[in-house]
Amino acid sequence: MAKNSSSETLVPATVWLARGRHTGHEPEQDVRRNLIALKAAGVLDDFLDLDPVEAARSTVLHPREAAADPGPSARRLFEARWRVADDVTVRAQLTTYDPENRRKDGEGVVWVLAAEAERAWDPHWPSPATMFWPDSEQVPWDHDTVPGVRLREVNHLPKEGDEIRHRLRDCVRGSWNVHLVVHEAMTPDARGMRPLSAFLPPSLRHRVVEHRATPEQAQTADFEMKRELNVRMPRGGAVVLPAAVRGTEYEAERFTVRTVFLDGSEPTEVLRTLLEFAALPRPLPEDAERALARLRQGWHLLTPEEELVHAQAMVVRYAEALDAMTKSCDLYKEAAEAARAALADFTGGEGAPRPPVTGEAGADRSPMDTLARTFGRFRLPKK
């Protein structure tokens, strides 16, 4: 997979994107089991399990653009379609990838998920992640691409200042997720160790990574965050980290929560802040842009009605192409006949050029002028 970089294109309001790692042994089998179960339960309308090479192959009825190819490191491609509020259709693709380098222990398989709805995405809709992955803590699909960071659980910051700085820098630059840093004013009990993201709406829950700083790390974490990201972490509070490309809408104070109670109660202000941050315009990462292009240009899971509409459109397309070819052929034929007539006029029908005509008649019309005027009447179609 290509390295992540940002573009000026923004994430469309209809789109939900995620990227992570599955550190288990059979990631594709976990996806298959979940898709089969959800279709049987009526949650999914349908799904497909595709070989990436076959998925990218063009046919007469389904020509594919180069953007539909997931690349040589792709392991498997899955598509699913389901409906949310008021019959809004959602289409999604999940692709699993081998790592670029030789797989290390615990590195896992990278996955990329792109989903698009027929209208602007609502964070209260079901998470596309759990349409493909089982919503179980026993299945390790929720690791971020940044090592040592995981969704659905509390991630304590490293002990050393340099490690904290590197961790947060990697999260901001290399992760597609939203990152929240919380300072524990005092060591929380079991209720306080519950991730705050568990209170989030479903579609945002699997896009937020929660980092925790221990009571003793207040100064160190604050110093490193100020140095690396120009944001401050309040004691006993929380802050949402900026994106790699910081837009004008991001203000550190606006996305800072001064007090967070880690007692198991719903953190209302934190949730409001995260929802507000998630609603900001976001630059579309380069890898995400390719994933979205594959979803739109390389979609396979058509309904019977969509198949019929597509087939009719292809018939019209090929009929128009055939008509254009026929017209081009007729033009070439007419041009050839005119050329033969002009050549006959030029040679007098005897295979050799006629002698030049002198006087005014010759000035008015020469054999070369005849040829030029003949070919000038035709404009062959552009390639």
For each residue, the residues with C-beta under 8 A, 3 or more apart:
1: 71 73 97 100 110 112 287
2: 286 287 290
3: 286 287
4: 173 174 176 285 286 287
5: 285 286
6: 244 245 283 284 285 286
7: 283 284 285 286 289
8: 283
9: 283 284 289
10: 281 282 283 284
11: 15 17 281 282 283 284 288
12: 15 116 292
13: 120 121
14: 116 117 118 119 120 121
15: 11 12 114 115 116 121 292
16: 92 113 114 115 116 117 121 128 203
17: 11 113 114 115 176 288 291 292
18: 112 113 128 129 176 177 206 207
19: 110 111 112 113 145 175 176 287 288
20: 110 111 141 142 143 144 145 151
21: 107 108 109 110 111 141 143 144 145
22: 27 30 96 108 109 111 133 139 140 141 143
23: 106 107 108 140 143
24: 27 30 108 139 140 141
25:
26: 29 30
27: 22 24 30 31 96 108 109 111 141
28: 31 32 75 76 96
29: 26 32 33
30: 22 24 26 27 33 34 133 134 139 141
31: 27 28 34 35 76 78 94 96 132 133
32: 28 29 35 36 49
33: 29 30 36 37 134
34: 30 31 37 38 130 131 132 133 134
35: 31 32 38 39 44 47 49 78 80 131 132
36: 32 33 39 40
37: 33 34 40 41
38: 34 35 41 43 44 82 131
39: 35 36 42 43 44 45 46 47
40: 36 37
41: 37 38
42: 39
43: 38 39 82 126 131
44: 35 38 39 47 80 81 82 131
45: 39 81 82 83 89
46: 39 80 81 301
47: 35 39 44 78 79 80 81 301
48: 78 79 80 300 301
49: 32 35 76 78
50: 54 55 76 77 78 79 300
51: 54 55 76 77
52: 55 56 69 70 71 74 75 76 77 95
53: 56 57
54: 50 51 57
55: 50 51 52 68 70 77 298 300
56: 52 53 64 68 69 70 298
57: 53 54 64
58: 62 63 64
59: 62 63
60: 63
61: 310 311 314
62: 58 59 300 310
63: 58 59 60
64: 56 57 58 68 69 297 298
65: 68 297 298
66: 69
67: 290 293 294 297 298
68: 55 56 64 65 293 294 297 298
69: 52 56 64 66 294 298
70: 52 55 56 74 77 95 97 294
71: 1 52 74 97
72:
73: 1 97 98 99 100
74: 52 70 71 77 95 96 97
75: 28 52 95 96 97 98 109
76: 28 31 49 50 51 52 95 96
77: 50 51 52 55 70 74 93 94 95
78: 31 35 47 48 49 50 93 94 95 132
79: 47 48 50 91 92 93 299 300 301
80: 35 44 46 47 48 91 92 94 131 132 301
81: 44 45 46 47 89 90 91 92 301 303
82: 38 43 44 45 89 90 126 131
83: 45 87 88 89 90
84: 88 90 117 122 125 126
85: 88 122 125
86:
87: 83
88: 83 84 85 117 118 119
89: 45 81 82 83 117 118
90: 81 82 83 84 115 116 117 118 125 128
91: 79 80 81 115 116 295 299 301
92: 16 79 80 81 113 114 115 116 128 131 132 295
93: 77 78 79 113 114 115 291 294 295 298 299
94: 31 77 78 80 111 112 113 132
95: 52 70 74 75 76 77 78 111 112 291 294
96: 22 27 28 31 74 75 76 109 110 111
97: 1 70 71 73 74 75 109 110 111 112
98: 73 75 103 109 110
99: 73 102 103 104 107 109 110
100: 1 73
101: 104
102: 99
103: 98 99 107
104: 99 101 107
105:
106: 23
107: 21 23 99 103 104
108: 21 22 23 24 27 140 143
109: 21 22 27 75 96 97 98 99
110: 1 19 20 21 96 97 98 99 145
111: 19 20 21 22 27 94 95 96 97 141
112: 1 18 19 94 95 97 287 288 291
113: 16 17 18 19 92 93 94 128 129 132 291
114: 15 16 17 92 93 288 291 292 294 295
115: 15 16 17 90 91 92 93 128 295
116: 12 14 15 16 90 91 92 292 295 296
117: 14 16 84 88 89 90 120 121 125
118: 14 88 89 90
119: 14 88
120: 13 14 117
121: 13 14 15 16 117 125 203
122: 84 85 125 203
123: 200 201 202 203 204 275 278
124: 201 202 203
125: 84 85 90 117 121 122 202 203
126: 43 82 84 130 131 202 203
127: 130 131 202 203 205 206
128: 16 18 90 92 113 115 131 132 203
129: 18 113 132 133 141 142 206
130: 34 126 127 133 134 135 202 206
131: 34 35 38 43 44 80 82 92 126 127 128
132: 31 34 35 78 80 92 94 113 128 129
133: 22 30 31 34 129 130 139 141 142
134: 30 33 34 130 138 139 141
135: 130
136: 139
137: 152
138: 134
139: 22 24 30 133 134 136
140: 22 23 24 108 143
141: 20 21 22 24 27 30 111 129 133 134
142: 20 129 133 150 151 152 206
143: 20 21 22 23 108 140 149 150 151
144: 20 21 149 150 151 171 175 177 209
145: 19 20 21 110 174 175 176
146: 149 167 170 171 174 175
147:
148: 155 158 167
149: 143 144 146 155 167 171 175 209 211
150: 142 143 144 153 155 209
151: 20 142 143 144 177 197 206 208 209
152: 137 142 195 197 198 205 206
153: 150 195 210
154: 193 195 210 212
155: 148 149 150 209 210 211 212
156: 211 212 213 214
157: 164 167 181 211 212 213 214 217 221
158: 148 163 164 167
159: 163 217
160: 163 164
161: 164 165 220 223 224
162: 165 166
163: 158 159 160 166 167
164: 157 158 160 161 167 168 217 220 221 224 225
165: 161 162 168 169 224 227 228
166: 162 163 169 170
167: 146 148 149 157 158 163 164 170 171 211
168: 164 165 171 172 179 181 211 224 225 228 229 241
169: 165 166 172 173 228 229
170: 146 166 167 173 174 175
171: 144 146 149 167 168 174 175 177 179 209 211 241
172: 168 169 175 179 229 241 242 243 244
173: 4 169 170 244
174: 4 145 146 170 171
175: 19 144 145 146 149 170 171 172 179 209
176: 4 17 18 19 145 207 285 288
177: 18 144 151 171 207 208 209
178: 204 207 208 209 240 274 277 278
179: 168 171 172 175 208 209 211 240 241
180: 196 197 208 209 210 211 238 239 240 241 270 274
181: 157 168 211 212 213 221 225 233 238 239 241
182: 196 210 211 212 213 237 238 260 262 270
183: 212 213 215 217 218 221 233 234 235 236 237 238 260
184: 187 188 192 212 213 214 215 236 262
185: 215 235 236 262
186: 215
187: 184 214 215
188: 184 191 192 193 262 263
189: 192 193 263
190: 193 194
191: 188 194 262 263 264
192: 184 188 189 262 263 264
193: 154 188 189 190 262
194: 190 191 198 264
195: 152 153 154 198 210
196: 180 182 199 200 210 260 267 270 271
197: 151 152 180 200 205 208 209 210
198: 152 194 195 205
199: 196 266 267 271
200: 123 196 197 204 205 208 271 274 275
201: 123 124 204 205 275
202: 123 124 125 126 127 130 205 206
203: 16 121 122 123 124 125 126 127 128 206 207
204: 123 178 200 201 207 208 274 275 278
205: 127 152 197 198 200 201 202 208
206: 18 127 129 130 142 151 152 202 203
207: 18 176 177 178 203 204 278
208: 151 177 178 179 180 197 200 204 205 274
209: 144 149 150 151 155 171 175 177 178 179 180 197
210: 153 154 155 180 182 195 196 197
211: 149 155 156 157 167 168 171 179 180 181 182
212: 154 155 156 157 181 182 183 184
213: 156 157 181 182 183 184 217 218 221 233
214: 156 157 184 187 217
215: 183 184 185 186 187 218
216:
217: 157 159 164 183 213 214 220 221
218: 183 213 215 221 222 233 235
219: 222 223
220: 161 164 217 223 224
221: 157 164 181 183 213 217 218 224 225 233
222: 218 219 225 226 232 233
223: 161 219 220 226 227
224: 161 164 165 168 220 221 227 228
225: 164 168 181 221 222 228 229 231 232 233 239 241
226: 222 223 229 230 231 232
227: 165 223 224
228: 165 168 169 224 225
229: 168 169 172 225 226 241 242
230: 226 252
231: 225 226 239 241 242 252 256
232: 222 225 226 239 252 256
233: 181 183 213 218 221 222 225 237 238 239
234: 183 237 238 239 256 257 258 259
235: 183 185 218
236: 183 184 185 258 259 260
237: 182 183 233 234 256 257 258 259 260
238: 180 181 182 183 233 234 256 257 260 270 273
239: 180 181 225 231 232 233 234 252 255 256 257
240: 178 179 180 255 256 273 274 277
241: 168 171 172 179 180 181 225 229 231
242: 172 229 231 246 250 252 255
243: 172 246 247 250 282 283
244: 6 172 173 283
245: 6 283
246: 242 243 250
247: 243 250 280 281 283
248:
249: 280 281
250: 242 243 246 247 254 255 277 280
251: 254 255
252: 230 231 232 239 242 255 256
253: 256
254: 250 251 276
255: 239 240 242 250 251 252 273 276 277
256: 231 232 234 237 238 239 240 252 253 273
257: 234 237 238 239 260 267 269 270 273
258: 234 236 237
259: 234 236 237 269
260: 182 183 196 236 237 238 257 267 269 270
261: 265 267
262: 182 184 185 188 191 192 193
263: 188 189 191 192
264: 191 192 194
265: 261
266: 199 271
267: 196 199 257 260 261 270 271
268: 271 272
269: 257 259 260 272 273
270: 180 182 196 238 257 260 267 273 274
271: 196 199 200 266 267 268 274 275
272: 268 269 275 276
273: 238 240 255 256 257 269 270 276 277
274: 178 180 200 204 208 240 270 271 277 278
275: 123 200 201 204 271 272 278 279
276: 254 255 272 273 279 280
277: 178 240 250 255 273 274 280
278: 123 178 204 207 274 275
279: 275 276
280: 247 249 250 276 277
281: 10 11 247 249
282: 10 11 243
283: 6 7 8 9 10 11 243 244 245 247
284: 6 7 9 10 11 288 289 292
285: 4 5 6 7 176 288 289
286: 2 3 4 5 6 7 289 290
287: 1 2 3 4 19 112 290 291
288: 11 17 19 112 114 176 284 285 291 292
289: 7 9 284 285 286 292 293
290: 2 67 286 287 293 294
291: 17 93 95 112 113 114 287 288 294 295
292: 12 15 17 114 116 284 288 289 295 296
293: 67 68 289 290 296 297 298
294: 67 68 69 70 93 95 114 290 291 297 298
295: 91 92 93 114 115 116 291 292 298 299
296: 116 292 293 299
297: 64 65 67 68 293 294
298: 55 56 64 65 67 68 69 93 293 294 295
299: 79 91 93 295 296 302
300: 48 50 55 62 79
301: 46 47 48 79 80 81 91
302: 299 306 307 310
303: 81 306 307
304: 307 308
305: 308 309
306: 302 303 309 310
307: 302 303 304 310 311
308: 304 305 311 312
309: 305 306 312 313
310: 61 62 302 306 307 313 314
311: 61 307 308 314 315
312: 308 309 315 316
313: 309 310 316 317
314: 61 310 311 317 318
315: 311 312 318 319
316: 312 313 319 320
317: 313 314 320 321
318: 314 315 321 322
319: 315 316 322 323
320: 316 317 323 324
321: 317 318 324 325
322: 318 319 325 326
323: 319 320 326 327
324: 320 321 327 328 381
325: 321 322 328 329
326: 322 323 329 330
327: 323 324 330 331 381
328: 324 325 331 332 380 381
329: 325 326 332 333
330: 326 327 333 334
331: 327 328 334 335 378 380 381
332: 328 329 335 336 380
333: 329 330 336 337
334: 330 331 337 338 378
335: 331 332 338 339 375 378 380
336: 332 333 339 340
337: 333 334 340 341
338: 334 335 341 342 374 375 377 378
339: 335 336 342 343 371 374 375
340: 336 337 343 344
341: 337 338 344 345 374
342: 338 339 345 346 370 371 374 375
343: 339 340 346 347 371
344: 340 341 347 348 349
345: 341 342 348 367 370
346: 342 343 353 354 367 368 370 371
347: 343 344 350 351 352 353 354
348: 344 345 352 354
349: 344
350: 347
351: 347
352: 347 348
353: 346 347 367
354: 346 347 348 357 367
355:
356: 362 366
357: 354 361 362 365 366
358: 361 362
359: 362 363
360: 363 364
361: 357 358 364 365
362: 356 357 358 359 365 366
363: 359 360
364: 360 361
365: 357 361 362 369 370
366: 356 357 362 369 370
367: 345 346 353 354 370 371
368: 346 371 372
369: 365 366 372 373
370: 342 345 346 365 366 367 373 374
371: 339 342 343 346 367 368 374 375
372: 368 369 375 376
373: 369 370 376 377
374: 338 339 341 342 370 371 377
375: 335 338 339 342 371 372 378
376: 372 373
377: 338 373 374
378: 331 334 335 338 375
379:
380: 328 331 332 335
381: 324 327 328 331
382:
383:
